[in-house]
Amino acid sequence: MIGMAPPQHARVPRSGHDRGEIVLGWLTRVVVVLGLLGVLAIDLGSIGWNRMAVADAASQVARAGAQAIAGSARVVPTAVWRRAWDAASAEAVRVGVVLAPDQLTVSADASVTAHVTDTAPTIVLGRLPWLRDLPQAEATATARDSA
C-alpha cells in the first residue's frame, strides 16, 4: 500500500437534530409550562389571601358599626342605623371592601351584622368565563359593643 493516498473520511452532513433543536424545543416547552404554573399559583394565592382578608374585614366593619351605636337606645330607630352605617361604610372603604346599605343590619340588642364582598386581583383566572366568580369573596360578621 505504498504510494496510496490516505483514506479520506466522508463528511456526513449534520441534521437539525444534531444542532440542539431537540433540546431547545424541550427547554422552551418546560419554560412555558413552568410560567403557566407560576401564573396559576399567583392567582390562587391571591384568591386565598383575599378570602382570609374579607373575613377579617367583615369583622372590622361590623365592629366599627357596633362601636358607633354603643350606648344607644335598645330600640333601633333610623338615626341609630344611620350612625352604624356611617361608621361601618367608612371602615369598609378603609379596608377596601364593598358594603351595600342593604347588607348592614342593626338588631334590637345593638348588634351589627355586616355582609361585605371583594374581588381578588388575578392575572388569568378572573378573565376566564367559567371561572369568573372564583376571585370573588364574601363574608358576614356580627359584632356587639360591650360598652
Buried (B, 14 or more C-beta within 10 A) or exposed (E): EEEEEEEEEEEEEEEEEEEEEEEEEEEEEEEEEEEEEEBBEBBBEBBEEBBEBBBEBBBBBBBBBBBBBEEBEEEBEEEBBEBBBEBBBBBBEEBEBBBEEEBBBBEEEBBBBBBBBBBBEBEEBBEEEEBEEBBBBBBEBBBBBEE
